[in-house]
Amino acid sequence: MNQTILKEKESVVNEVKTLVSESNAVVFCEYRGLTVKEISELRKSLREKGAKANVYKNTLVERALGETHEGVSTYLTGPNLFVFCKDATDGSLKTLTKFAKRHDVFSIKGGIIDGKVTDAEYVKVLANLPSKEGLVSMLLSVLQAPMRNLAYSLSQVASKNE
């Protein structure tokens, strides 16, 4: 019996290690006080962004991450929901912060962004940044502005000469 429990725990530790290695961002959230319906709603909205939300025992997560991510144990208290995001700019962090604003009992504790353990404030700052598509759009707009202004000036000169 103990061997099967050990194998189950080992498979959970390996699963967490795999999810963390495949993720650009991992966020630790306290979900105490949420209903099953609210958690399901959050999981669904995160899945739409390509993120996964799972609940694991803190001790198993610490065993999986403790050696490679120093300081992670400070966030592993109480019931935690672990959100694994493929990309920190995919909108999943924004989804988490919006959910936290709507539900007072839900809180973001911290996370691992680009391999570094971070606090909740850093996660929230990243969540407030525009998405990758938004940043590209802003860049293209800035690059187009001089050409637009030149075309407008040339059309004004041409119309004045006529």
C-alpha positions, 0 to 999 in steps of 0.5 A, spaced: 500 500 500 505 504 501 509 503 495 502 505 491 502 512 495 509 513 494 508 512 486 502 516 486 506 522 490 512 521 485 507 522 479 504 528 482 511 531 483 513 529 476 507 532 473 508 539 477 515 539 474 513 538 467 508 543 468 513 548 470 518 547 465 513 548 460 510 554 463 513 561 462 509 563 468 506 559 474 501 563 479 500 561 486 493 563 488 489 562 495 482 560 493 479 559 500 471 561 500 470 560 493 464 555 491 465 549 486 461 553 481 466 559 481 472 555 481 469 552 475 468 558 472 475 561 473 478 554 470 474 555 464 476 562 462 483 560 464 483 554 459 480 559 453 487 563 454 491 556 454 492 556 461 491 550 466 489 551 473 490 545 478 490 544 486 496 540 489 498 538 496 503 544 498 508 539 500 508 535 493 509 542 490 515 544 494 518 537 493 518 539 486 520 546 486 524 547 492 531 545 489 530 549 483 526 555 485 529 558 492 523 562 496 517 558 493 516 555 500 513 562 503 507 562 498 506 554 499 501 555 505 494 554 506 489 552 500 493 553 493 490 553 486 496 553 481 495 556 475 500 554 469 501 559 463 504 558 457 506 565 456 505 571 461 502 575 456 497 571 453 491 574 457 491 569 463 494 573 468 489 579 466 484 574 467 486 572 474 487 579 476 480 581 474 477 574 477 481 577 484 477 583 483 470 580 483 471 575 488 474 578 495 476 571 498 480 569 492 487 572 492 494 572 488 500 570 493 505 570 488 508 566 482 514 564 478 515 568 472 521 566 467 524 562 472 524 567 478 520 567 484 516 573 484 511 576 489 503 578 487 505 585 486 509 583 480 504 578 477 499 584 477 504 589 474 505 584 468 497 583 468 496 590 467 501 590 461 497 590 454 497 583 450 503 581 445 498 583 440 496 590 443 504 592 443 505 590 436 499 594 434 502 600 438 509 599 435 506 599 428 502 605 429 508 609 432 512 606 425 506 608 421 505 615 424 511 619 420 509 616 413 502 618 414 504 625 416 509 626 410 503 623 406 498 628 409 503 634 408 505 632 401 497 632 399 496 639 402 502 642 398 499 638 392 492 641 393 495 648 394 499 648 388 493 646 384 
